[in-house]
Amino acid sequence: MNGMILILCLIWGFNFVVMKSANGAFPPVLFAAFRFFVGAAVLFGVVHLKKIPMPSKRNFKWYVLCGILQTTYFNLAIQISLNYISAGLVSVLTYSMPLFFCILAHFFISGERLTVRKMTGIIIGIMGLFFALNITHLDGDLWALILALSSAIAWAVSNLIIKQKLQDCDKVQFTAWQMAVGAGALFLYSFCFENGQSHWSIMSIGYILFSGIIASALAFVLWSYILTKIQASKASISLLLVPVVGIISSYLFLNESLKVSTLIGVLFVLLGIWIVNSSGAKKNPNVDLI
């Protein structure tokens, strides 16, 4: 399972480079719509080949809700807030998701207690992102900060639904439908509100194919599977590695700077993940925080 989590973090982290590169080729929401449309198309092909039946009415409503939360709202909240606050701050607020997910899990998932140890590890990990992304203060409009933070909450709620309501569903089928719903809404938003032209080339098509097939279809199936197999806290805290991989990938492939504060932040992130995932706790490791 640790290997799958590492692969997922590497894919989503490197996708930061792909998305940054694609900004010059497509309006950002339109690119997200293309990305999830391609991912959904590939997964529907797999569903057809595997002869997976149509989802039940009981599950389908959750597929639609996750598509709206995890695909449509999540991406729109990020793209809109990026117009008013820094990309690094948006990343930190978005990847505060483990904190909200663990709080929700404490109340709604049996056996997922939010302990002092877990909370400490999550906070240290999020602090590490502030260092890694060189964020010294919360700049920008308050509403934009709240909007970016709401992307994390929407993602956390979607993860709770997967963990609680879709434990036994086919993960390929679920991912295909939620991406299709989300992509449709993103296309609609882009058509109504977004300006800018698309510049098609072999490279721009490559951006869509990587983000759609690898970073969406494969990665989200992996994430849904991981979520249903291990504790919410252990699954979600590991995702703090994603922006770290993104920073390192940007340094390697986009020639962006890598500061000492970034390396300090990486150490904090790794420490936070270790605290949450380590089993060698001292006395009363499971004392509830809430």
C-alpha positions as CSV (number, residue, x, y, z in Angstrom):
1,M,0.0,0.0,0.0
2,N,2.9,2.4,0.8
3,G,4.2,1.8,-2.8
4,M,0.8,2.7,-4.3
5,I,0.7,5.9,-2.2
6,L,4.2,6.9,-3.3
7,I,3.3,6.3,-7.0
8,L,0.2,8.4,-6.5
9,C,2.1,11.3,-4.9
10,L,4.7,11.2,-7.7
11,I,2.0,11.3,-10.4
12,W,0.1,14.1,-8.9
13,G,3.2,16.0,-7.9
14,F,4.7,15.8,-11.4
15,N,1.3,16.9,-12.8
16,F,2.0,20.3,-11.3
17,V,4.7,20.7,-14.0
18,V,2.2,19.6,-16.7
19,M,-0.5,22.0,-15.5
20,K,1.9,24.9,-15.3
21,S,3.1,24.1,-18.9
22,A,-0.5,23.8,-20.1
23,N,-1.4,27.3,-18.8
24,G,0.0,28.8,-22.0
25,A,-2.0,26.5,-24.2
26,F,-5.5,26.5,-22.7
27,P,-7.6,28.5,-20.3
28,P,-7.2,26.7,-17.0
29,V,-10.8,25.6,-16.4
30,L,-11.1,24.4,-20.0
31,F,-7.9,22.4,-19.6
32,A,-9.3,20.8,-16.4
33,A,-12.5,19.9,-18.4
34,F,-10.5,18.3,-21.2
35,R,-8.4,16.5,-18.6
36,F,-11.3,14.9,-16.8
37,F,-13.2,14.2,-20.1
38,V,-10.3,12.2,-21.4
39,G,-9.9,10.4,-18.0
40,A,-13.6,9.5,-18.0
41,A,-13.6,8.3,-21.6
42,V,-10.6,6.0,-20.9
43,L,-12.3,4.6,-17.8
44,F,-15.7,4.1,-19.6
45,G,-13.7,2.1,-22.1
46,V,-12.4,-0.1,-19.3
47,V,-15.9,-0.4,-17.8
48,H,-17.1,-1.6,-21.2
49,L,-14.3,-4.1,-21.6
50,K,-14.9,-5.5,-18.1
51,K,-18.7,-5.6,-18.7
52,I,-19.3,-3.7,-15.5
53,P,-23.1,-3.2,-15.1
54,M,-24.7,0.3,-14.7
55,P,-24.4,1.7,-11.2
56,S,-27.3,1.2,-8.8
57,K,-29.5,4.2,-8.1
58,R,-28.3,4.0,-4.5
59,N,-24.7,4.5,-5.6
60,F,-25.3,6.8,-8.5
61,K,-26.4,9.8,-6.4
62,W,-23.1,9.6,-4.6
63,Y,-21.2,9.4,-7.8
64,V,-22.9,12.6,-9.0
65,L,-22.3,14.4,-5.7
66,C,-18.6,13.4,-5.7
67,G,-18.3,14.6,-9.2
68,I,-19.7,18.0,-8.3
69,L,-17.5,18.3,-5.1
70,Q,-14.2,16.6,-6.1
71,T,-14.0,17.5,-9.7
72,T,-16.2,20.6,-10.5
73,Y,-16.2,22.7,-7.3
74,F,-12.6,21.7,-6.2
75,N,-11.1,22.8,-9.5
76,L,-13.3,26.0,-9.8
77,A,-12.4,27.1,-6.3
78,I,-8.7,26.7,-7.0
79,Q,-8.8,28.4,-10.3
80,I,-10.8,31.4,-9.1
81,S,-8.8,31.9,-5.9
82,L,-5.6,31.8,-8.0
83,N,-6.6,35.1,-9.5
84,Y,-6.5,36.8,-6.1
85,I,-3.9,35.0,-4.0
86,S,-0.5,33.3,-4.6
87,A,-0.3,29.8,-6.1
88,G,1.8,28.6,-3.1
89,L,-0.9,29.7,-0.6
90,V,-3.6,28.1,-2.7
91,S,-1.6,24.9,-2.6
92,V,-1.2,25.0,1.2
93,L,-4.9,25.8,1.8
94,T,-6.0,23.0,-0.7
95,Y,-3.7,20.4,0.9
96,S,-5.0,21.2,4.4
97,M,-7.6,18.6,3.4
98,P,-6.2,16.0,5.8
99,L,-7.1,18.1,8.7
100,F,-10.8,18.5,7.7
101,F,-11.0,14.8,6.6
102,C,-9.7,13.6,9.9
103,I,-12.2,15.8,11.8
104,L,-15.1,14.5,9.7
105,A,-13.8,10.9,10.0
106,H,-13.7,11.3,13.8
107,F,-17.4,12.0,13.9
108,F,-18.7,9.8,11.0
109,I,-16.4,6.8,10.6
110,S,-16.2,4.1,13.3
111,G,-12.6,3.6,14.6
112,E,-11.3,6.8,13.0
113,R,-10.5,8.7,16.2
114,L,-8.8,12.1,16.0
115,T,-6.0,11.7,18.5
116,V,-3.5,14.3,19.8
117,R,-0.8,12.4,17.9
118,K,-2.7,12.5,14.6
119,M,-3.5,16.2,15.0
120,T,0.1,17.0,15.9
121,G,1.4,15.2,12.8
122,I,-1.1,16.9,10.5
123,I,-0.4,20.4,11.8
124,I,3.4,19.8,11.5
125,G,2.9,18.6,8.0
126,I,0.9,21.6,7.0
127,M,3.5,23.9,8.6
128,G,6.0,22.1,6.5
129,L,4.1,23.2,3.3
130,F,4.3,26.8,4.5
131,F,8.1,26.5,4.7
132,A,8.4,24.5,1.5
133,L,6.4,27.0,-0.5
134,N,8.1,30.0,1.2
135,I,4.8,31.5,2.5
136,T,5.4,34.0,5.3
137,H,2.0,35.6,5.6
138,L,-1.7,35.2,4.4
139,D,-1.9,37.8,1.7
140,G,-4.9,38.5,-0.5
141,D,-8.7,39.0,-0.1
142,L,-10.3,37.1,2.8
143,W,-13.0,35.7,0.5
144,A,-10.4,34.2,-1.8
145,L,-8.6,32.6,1.2
146,I,-11.9,31.1,2.3
147,L,-12.7,30.0,-1.3
148,A,-9.3,28.2,-1.5
149,L,-9.9,26.6,1.9
150,S,-13.3,25.5,0.8
151,S,-11.7,23.4,-2.0
152,A,-10.0,21.4,0.8
153,I,-13.4,21.0,2.6
154,A,-15.1,19.9,-0.6
155,W,-12.4,17.3,-1.2
156,A,-12.6,16.1,2.4
157,V,-16.4,15.6,2.2
158,S,-16.0,13.7,-1.1
159,N,-13.4,11.5,0.5
160,L,-15.8,10.9,3.4
161,I,-18.5,9.8,1.0
162,I,-16.1,7.4,-0.7
163,K,-15.0,5.9,2.6
164,Q,-18.5,5.7,4.1
165,K,-20.9,5.1,1.2
166,L,-18.9,3.7,-1.6
167,Q,-16.6,1.2,0.2
168,D,-17.7,-1.8,-2.0
169,C,-18.4,-0.1,-5.3
170,D,-16.3,-0.7,-8.4
171,K,-13.6,2.0,-8.2
172,V,-13.2,2.2,-12.0
173,Q,-16.9,2.7,-12.5
174,F,-17.2,5.3,-9.8
175,T,-14.2,7.3,-11.0
176,A,-15.5,7.3,-14.6
177,W,-18.9,8.6,-13.6
178,Q,-17.7,11.2,-11.2
179,M,-15.2,12.5,-13.7
180,A,-17.9,12.6,-16.5
181,V,-20.2,14.6,-14.3
182,G,-17.5,17.0,-13.2
183,A,-16.1,17.5,-16.7
184,G,-19.5,18.4,-18.0
185,A,-20.0,21.1,-15.4
186,L,-16.4,22.4,-16.0
187,F,-17.1,22.6,-19.8
188,L,-20.3,24.6,-19.0
189,Y,-18.5,27.0,-16.7
190,S,-15.6,27.5,-19.2
191,F,-18.1,28.2,-22.1
192,C,-20.1,30.7,-20.0
193,F,-17.4,32.6,-18.1
194,E,-13.9,31.9,-19.4
195,N,-11.9,33.9,-22.0
196,G,-8.9,33.0,-23.9
197,Q,-8.0,30.7,-26.9
198,S,-6.8,27.2,-27.1
199,H,-3.5,26.6,-28.8
200,W,-3.4,23.0,-30.2
201,S,-0.1,21.3,-30.8
202,I,1.5,17.9,-30.2
203,M,2.7,19.2,-26.8
204,S,-0.6,20.5,-25.7
205,I,-2.3,17.2,-26.6
206,G,0.4,15.5,-24.6
207,Y,-0.5,17.7,-21.6
208,I,-4.1,16.6,-21.9
209,L,-3.3,12.9,-22.3
210,F,-0.9,12.8,-19.3
211,S,-3.2,14.7,-17.1
212,G,-6.3,12.8,-18.3
213,I,-5.0,9.3,-18.5
214,I,-2.3,9.1,-15.8
215,A,-3.0,12.0,-13.4
216,S,-6.8,11.6,-13.5
217,A,-8.0,8.1,-14.7
218,L,-5.2,6.0,-13.1
219,A,-4.5,8.3,-10.1
220,F,-8.1,8.8,-8.9
221,V,-8.8,5.0,-9.2
222,L,-5.7,4.5,-7.1
223,W,-6.8,7.1,-4.6
224,S,-10.3,5.6,-4.3
225,Y,-8.8,2.2,-3.7
226,I,-6.3,3.4,-1.1
227,L,-9.1,5.3,0.8
228,T,-11.1,2.2,1.2
229,K,-8.2,0.1,2.4
230,I,-6.4,2.2,5.1
231,Q,-7.3,4.7,7.8
232,A,-8.4,8.2,6.7
233,S,-5.6,9.9,8.6
234,K,-2.9,7.7,7.1
235,A,-4.2,8.0,3.6
236,S,-4.7,11.7,3.6
237,I,-1.6,12.9,5.5
238,S,0.5,11.1,2.8
239,L,-0.9,13.5,0.2
240,L,1.1,16.3,1.7
241,L,4.0,14.8,-0.3
242,V,2.2,15.9,-3.5
243,P,3.1,19.6,-3.4
244,V,6.6,18.7,-2.2
245,V,7.0,16.5,-5.3
246,G,5.6,19.4,-7.3
247,I,8.2,21.8,-6.0
248,I,11.1,19.4,-6.7
249,S,9.7,18.6,-10.2
250,S,9.4,22.3,-11.0
251,Y,13.0,22.7,-9.9
252,L,14.1,19.8,-12.2
253,F,12.0,20.5,-15.2
254,L,11.0,24.2,-15.1
255,N,14.3,25.5,-13.6
256,E,12.4,27.1,-10.7
257,S,14.4,28.0,-7.6
258,L,14.9,25.6,-4.7
259,K,15.5,27.4,-1.4
260,V,16.8,26.3,2.0
261,S,13.3,26.9,3.4
262,T,12.0,24.4,0.9
263,L,14.2,21.7,2.2
264,I,13.3,22.5,5.8
265,G,9.6,22.3,4.8
266,V,10.1,18.9,3.2
267,L,11.6,17.7,6.5
268,F,8.6,19.0,8.4
269,V,6.2,17.3,6.0
270,L,8.1,14.0,6.3
271,L,8.1,14.3,10.1
272,G,4.3,15.0,10.1
273,I,3.7,11.9,7.9
274,W,5.9,9.8,10.2
275,I,4.1,10.9,13.4
276,V,0.7,10.0,11.9
277,N,1.7,6.7,10.4
278,S,4.1,5.5,13.1
279,S,2.8,2.8,15.4
280,G,5.5,3.1,18.1
281,A,3.5,5.6,20.1
282,K,4.2,6.2,23.8
283,K,1.7,6.1,26.5
284,N,-2.0,6.5,25.6
285,P,-1.4,7.1,21.9
286,N,-5.1,7.0,21.2
287,V,-6.3,9.7,23.6
288,D,-9.1,11.5,21.7
289,L,-8.6,15.1,20.9
290,I,-12.3,15.7,20.4
